Amino acid sequence: MKKFRRITVIIITALIALAMLSSAAFIAAEADHDCSGEDCAVCCAISACVNIFKSLTAAFTALSACACAFFAAGAVLRIFGAPQSPSTPVTLKTKLLN
């Protein structure tokens, strides 16, 4: 199950990177096109590519903020929280005589 999840994450990451790279390449290639007016198809496609960049930037920002909060909470719990291993008779090396 872990292997399937790892492969899925790699595929999704590659698809996101491909979308960003293809959008950037399209914007760079069509930056100096001859605009035909208000209903220009190339301008609409460039606008869609810019919207992809904006939405992915917002998603990455939110993801990084959540990751920082998660790791900060883990650090705080590690410092001020309960000990990692609970006390058991084995860890305390106590004999249980009935």
Sequence and secondary structure as in RCSB ss.txt:
>XXXX:A:sequence
MKKFRRITVIIITALIALAMLSSAAFIAAEADHDCSGEDCAVCCAISACVNIFKSLTAAFTALSACACAFFAAGA
VLRIFGAPQSPSTPVTLKTKLLN
>XXXX:A:secstr
 HHHHHHHHHHHHHHHHHHHHHHHHHHHHTTT    STT HHHHHHHHHHHHHHHHHHHHHHHHHHHHHHHHHHH
HHHHHS  SS   HHHHT     
